[in-house]
Amino acid sequence: MNFLDDYWLRPDPTDPRLSVAVTGRNEAGETIETRVTVERPLTLFLNAREIVTMMTIGDYPEYLALGYLLNQNMLTPQTPVTGIEYDDDLGVVVVRTATETNFEEKLKKKIMTSGCAQGTIFGDLMDIIENARLPPTPVRTSSLYALSHKINQTPSLYLESGAIHGCILAEADRPLVYLEDVGRHNAVDKIAGYMQKHGVDPANKIFYTTGRLTSEMVIKTVRMGIPVLVSRSGFTAWGVELARKAGLTLIGRARGKRFVVLAGDDRLIYDQDLAYVAEESAKHRRKGSKHEDAGA
């Protein structure tokens, strides 16, 4: 059995609804066929109110809608959601609640952030950070290396067609949920929606992203209650500052046997002998479509 069979959820990178074949020419003028990622608009309604239109690959719209509303503080984890309706033909998803939401109050106070497309946080940002109570879950560096190795070898839409971000929810070295989208925050929100709908305990989880460790990435991870955030990419100064205030373990530039931890290093247990950690092979460095790399 492949370890991928244990995933709770992951997209099929060969799904024709998520990527399409396109013919073009390469730098030598030769005709080539490559795959490109599909993106389509999805309009989100909260009850009767239109909230936002997002560009997305279109899979798991219910998780994306719920996670977006939670991470934008328009809903709280305690808000009773009575239903989520999706119309594929119209590209519309409607989240319905039994009681009033945070939307009207939080609309009065917006904080623009570094997020793609919908970079807005509703409400008091510092309250989110200063009231954070993240668990002191220990993390072994051996688990981080094993997790990174599995992720890099996972068949993905990124490796199939490029132009996309991935986010993974993991427990120790075991990936649990692997979701992708054209915007890194869409992928984050999908996992937040999945966790809320299925009542996933965040206390012993690791959140892995291919995106930058910005302030908004930190805020969303803290809001989800996950104590460890890992990325292949780098940091922003405010992202580091907020992670330190919230007690979040923030690990970036995680490639091969290298990583940098700039916040929450007290959770790390350095149990891995680096002499036994392999560098990433070129084909697993997640730099582009396998079709482009092969010149196929």
N, C-alpha and C positions, 0 to 999 in steps of 0.2 A: 504493500500500500504506500502510495506517495504521501509525503507529509501534507501536501496541498489538500488531500481528501479530508483532513481534519478541520479545515477552515469552516467557520460558521458562515462566512459569506465572502465571495470575491467575484469580480466580473470575468466573463469569458472573453479573452483578448481577440478571439476569432469571430466574435458575434458581428455579423454584417451590419447590424444597426449601430454599432459603435465606431467602426472604421470602414472606409471604402477604398477600393483600388483606383488610382489615378495614374494616367500615362503622361510622361513629360520627357525632358532631355537632361542629361547630366553635363558636367563641365567639358566633356569631350564631344558634345553634340550627339551622343548616342541616345536612342530611344530606350527609356526605362519605364518600368511599372513599379510604383511604390504605394504604400497604404498611408492614408491620412485620417486623422481623428475627426469624427463627426461632432459638430456642436449645433445645438438648436435652442431656441428660446423657451423658457418655462416661466409662466406668470404665476406668482404666489398670491393667494387671497387668504386673509385671516378673517373668518366669518364673511361678512359682506364687503370688507375693506380690501382693496387692491394694495399690496405691499411693495412688490418689486418684480421686475422681470430679469431673470438670470440666464446667462448663456451656460449650457451644461451639455454633457454627452447624452443625457436623457435616461440613464438607468437609475433605479431606486429613487424616484421623485418624492415618494412619501417620506423617506428618511431625510432627504435634502431639505424638504419643507419644514419638517419638525425641528431638525437640528438648527436650521437657520434662525427660526423664531426663538429657540432657546438661547442660542449664542448671541443673538441681538437683544436679549432680555425682554422680548415682547411676550414670551411665555416664561413661566417658572416651572421647575420640575413638579410642582404641586398643582399646576393648572389642569383642571379636568378636561382632557381632549375627548370629544364625543365621536369624532370621525375624521378621516382624511380621504378626500375624494380626488381622483386623478382622471383627466380626460386627455388621452393621447392625441386625438385628432385636433383639439383646440390648444394643446400645450398649456393646460391650466391645472393647478393643484390647489385645493381648498382645504384648509385646516379649520375645523369647527370645534368650538369650546362651549361648555355648559354655563360658564360664568364670564364676567368681564376679565379682560386681560390687562397686561401692563402697557399695551400699545399707546393709548392716548396720553397717559402720564409721561411715558418715556420719550414720546415723540418731541416733547418740549425741550429735551436736552440731548443733543447729538454730539458725539466726539468723532471727528474724522480720523481714520487710521490708515495704516499702510496696506490694507487688504485690497485684493484685486476686485474691481468692479463695484462690489457693495461694501466698501471699506468704511463702515459706520458701526459704532458701538452705542447702544442706547442706555442711558443711566449714568450713575456715578462710578467711573472707572476705578478710582482708588478704593471705594468701598469693596469692590470685587477682590482686589488684591489684599487689602489690609485685613479683611475678614476671612481670608482663606485659611482653611485648616486641613492641609494635606497630610496624609499619613506618612510615618517615617519608614516606609517600605524599603528594605535593603535591596540593592541591585548588584549582582555579580558581573564583573567585566567579562567573564567567560560567557555569560548569557548574552551580553550585548554583541560580542563577536559572532556567536552562533546565530543570533537573530539576524544580524546584518548579512551574513552569508546566505541564509535562507531567502531573505527578501531579494537579494541581488540575483538569485537564480530562479525566482518565481516568474513563470510566464505572465506577462502583463501587457496591457494596452500600450504602455509607454514603449516597451521594447518592440511591440508590433508596429506602431505608427508614430510614436513620438508626440511632442506638443501637448504634454499632459503631466499632471502631478499625481502622486500617490500618497495615501495615508494608511497606516497600519496600526491596528490595536493589537497589542501582544501581552502575553503573560509569560514572564521570564524569557525563554528563548523560543516560545511557541507563538507564531502569528495566529490571530483569531479572526480578524476581519481585515480585508484588504480592499480598499475602495479608491477609485481614481476619478479625476475630472479635469476639465480644461483650466479651472481656477483652483488653486490650492485650498482656498477656504471653502469651496463647494465640497471638496473631498473631506475636509475636517467636519463640516456640518452634517454630511451623510453619516459619519461615524457617531456624532453626537446624537442624531436622530435614532440611529439603531440602538444605542445604549439606553436611551430614554424609553423607547418602545418595548424593549425586551428586559428592562430592569437589570442591566449589567452593572455589577459592583466595580467601581473604578479603583478601589484602594490598592490593589496589587498589580495594576496594569502599567504598561509602557506605551507611550504614543510616539510613533515614528512617522516622520514626514520627509518628503523630498524638498519641501519648501524652505524658505529662509526663516530664521528664528526671530521674527519681528515682535513688536509689542502685541499685536492682535493675535498672533499665534500663541503667545504666552497666555494672554487673557482667556482665550477659548479653552486652552488646556486646563487652566486653573478652574474655570467655570465648570468643566466636565468632571473635576475632582481627581484627575489623573496626576500622580506625583512625579512622573519622569517623562521628559520630552526630548527626543533624539532626532537629529537631522543630518543629512549628508551636507547640507549647506551651512552658511555662516550665520553670524549674529548681527543684530543692531544693538546699539548701546542701551536704548530704552528697554528693549526686550530683556537684556541681561539685568538691568536695574529692577524691573518688575518681577522677574523670576526670583531674584534674591529677596525682595520684600515678601513674596508669597511663599517662600520656602520650596520652590519648584526646582527639581534637578534638571539642569539645562545642558545638554550635550550636543555639540555641533562638529562639523567637519569630520564626520564619522565615515572613514573610507579605509578599507583594508585593515591594517593594524593600528591606524591612527584615529584619535579623537581628541577633542578639547572640551573640558567641563568648566563652565564659568559660573555656575550657581548650584547649590545643593550637593556639593561633592561629598558631604558626610554620609550620603546614602550608598556610596560606591564601596564595594569590596573588591580590591585588586587581586583577584585570584588566578588570572590568566598569565601564563608564561608566554611572552611575546615571541619567543623563538619558534613557537608552534602555531602562530597565526600567519596565514598566507596573505600576501598582497592580492588585491583584486586583479583578476584577469581582465584583459581589454574588453572581451565580449560581455562582461558583466558590469561595466562601469556606467550603464544607464545614460549614455550620452546621445542616443538617437535611435531611430527606427532601425531594426535589423535589416530591412530592405535597403535602406540608404547606406548602411555600413557595408553591406555586401555588394552594393552596386547592382542589385538584381532588378 
